[in-house]
């Protein structure tokens, strides 16, 4: 049995562990965020890009919920696993069963995030003014993520890393301070990746928000995998 180990030592502060993981992925993260911002700028100021993204938005609307489930399963599950398989150091990181469960998990998350974006669009509004975007970012990064998304993802990945041994996850939870040891470091890293990204995401029309989310998700999934790797990996 291989248990998922915390991304910090007993003496390391949770935010230090999160910052350490964020620094390890700083350059690709900055490149990805720059790309997301450039895409938003091009959508509003570059007619060919606007036309291409409008075609994607039309396809997204035609496929509905199916798009979110399939695309998120690919970007969050399939592509990161292919990346890990190409590296000899991580080639055996996941078994076939673990890989299938991770793909299923991210496929479900595609439905969940799609629903979340629709709810925010309905409750907060569909405009792209500064106030509307800031409100959506606040609910996303400081309500949805810390109280549900991040701890749920950390629990799921720990269960998967333990080869589906729920008893090992429960034992780790009973050690106390689970949120500080496990979820808080990921939350710090999460903010580093997603806070700039969701500003770009919510600046786009609703049909384009999930496609941009999926581009960022592919990178974030690799960071999450890094932060839940077993000791000695």
N, C-alpha and C positions, 0 to 999 in steps of 0.2 A: 504493500500500500504506500502510495506517495501522497503526502499531505501538502496542500498549498501553504507556503510559508509566508509570514508577514513581510512586507517590503521594507522593514526597518528592524533594528535591534531594539532590545529593551531600553537602551539608554538613548536611542535616537528619537527626537521629537517627531510627531507625525508629519508636521509641515516640512521638516527637513527631508523626510523620505519622499514626500510628494515632489518637493523641489528637485531632489536628486534625480528622480525619474523624468521630470520635465526637462532638466538640463541635458540628460542623456539623449533626448529627442528634440533638442532645441532647433537645430538647423532644419531638419525636414519639416518640423512643425511650423516654423516661420515661413518656409517656402509654400507650404500648403495654405496657410492663412493669407499670404500675399496673393496666391492664385485665386482664392475665394473672393477677396476684395476686388481684384482685377476683373473677375467675372461679373460682379455686380456693376462695376463702373462701365464695363463694355456693354452690358445689357441695356443700360440707359443712354449711353453715348455713342455706341458703335452699331449702326444699322444692321450690318450682316450678322453680328453676334446676336442682336435682338431678334432677328428673323429666325436664326437657328434655334435659339432658346424658346421662342414662341412655338416652333414646331415640336420641340420636346415637351413643352407644356400641354400642347394639344394631345400628344400621344399619352402623356401622363393622365390626362382627364378621361381619355377613352378607356384606358385600362383600369382606372379606379384603384380599389384596394389591392387588386392583384399585383399591380406594379410595385407597391410598397413592400409587400411580402417577398416577392421574388428578388427585386433589386437589392433590398437590405440583406437578404440571405446571402446574395453573391458578394456584396461589398464588405459585409461584416463577418461572413463565415468562410466562403470559398476562397476569395482572393488572399486574405491573410494566411490561410492554411497552405495555399500554393507557395506563398513567399517563404514560409517556414520549411516547407519540404525542399525548396531549392538550396537552402543553407545546410551543409552537412552537420553543423553544430546543433541545429534544431529539427533535423529531419524526423527524428523519432519522438518529438515532443508530445504528439497526440496519437492515440490509437484510432482506428477506423470508427469505432463506436463513439469516442469522444468527439471526433470531427463531425460526425453526423448530428450529434446532439447540439454542438455549437452552431451548426448551420440552421438547425431547427429553432434554436433560441433567437438568433438574429433575424430569422424570418418572422417570428412572432413580434420582435421589437419593431420591425418595419410597420406592422399593423398598429402597434401601440403609439409610435412616434407620429405616424400619419394621423391617428385620432387626436393626439395632443395638439398638433399643428392646426387641425380643423377646429378644435375647441377654442384655442387662443384666437383664431381668426374670427370665430363667432362672438366670443365674449369681449375681446379687446378691440377688435376691428380689423378691417382689411387694408387700411391705409398704410403708407410708408413714411409718415412723418416721424420726427425724432421722438416725440412722446409715445407714440404707438410702439415703435421698435424698442424703446427703453423699457416699457412696461412688459412686453413679451420676454425680453432678455431677463428681466428681474424674476418673473415667475418661472422661467426655464432654469436659470442657473442658481437661484437662491431659494426655490421652493421644490420644484420637481426633482432636480438632481440630488440635493443633500438629503431630502426626506424620503425619496423613493428610488430613483433610477440608479444612483451610485451604489448604495448599500445592496440593492437587489442584484446588480451586476457582479459585485464582489462576492456575494454569497453563492451565486450561480457558478462563477469561475472557480471558486474554492471547492465546491462540490464536484465539478468536472475534473479539476486537478487531482482530487482524492479518489479518482476512478469511481465516482458516484457513491462514495461512502458517506452517507448522511451522518452517521455516528461521529466520524472524525470532525465534521463541520460543527456539530453540536458541542463536542468536547472543546473545540477551539473557542466557540462562543461563550461557553461557561467559564473560561479562564478570566473573563472580565475585561472591561474596557475595549470591547470588540470594535466599536465604531472608531475609537481613536487609533487602534492598532491597524485596522484593516481598511475601513472605509475612508477615513480622513486623509491618508496619504493619496489615495486615488482621487478624492475630491479636489485636492490641491492641484494635482496633475490635470484633472478634468477641466478646471478653470483655465489653466494655461493653454489648453487646446481649444476648448469650446467657447470661452467667453468672446474672443474676437470673431470666431467662426459664426456663432449664432447672430451676432450683429449683422453679418453679411447675409445669413440665411433669411432673417426676418425683413431684410430690405428688399427681398424678391417677392413676386406674387406667390400665392399659396401653391399653385401647381409646380413651381420650381424649387420650393423649399426642401422637399424630401430628396430630390436628386442631388442638391448641394450637400445636404446632410450626409448622404451616402459616401460622397467623396472624402469628407473629413472622417467619417466613421472607419474607413479602411485603415487609416493611420492610427486612430484612437484604439482600435482593437489590438493592434500590435503592441501599443504601450500597455494596455491592460494585461495582455499576455505576459509581457516582461515583468510587470509588477506582481504577478501571481505565480511566477516560476518557482519550482521547488528549490530547496537549498542544494548548492553544489552545481546547479545548471549554469 
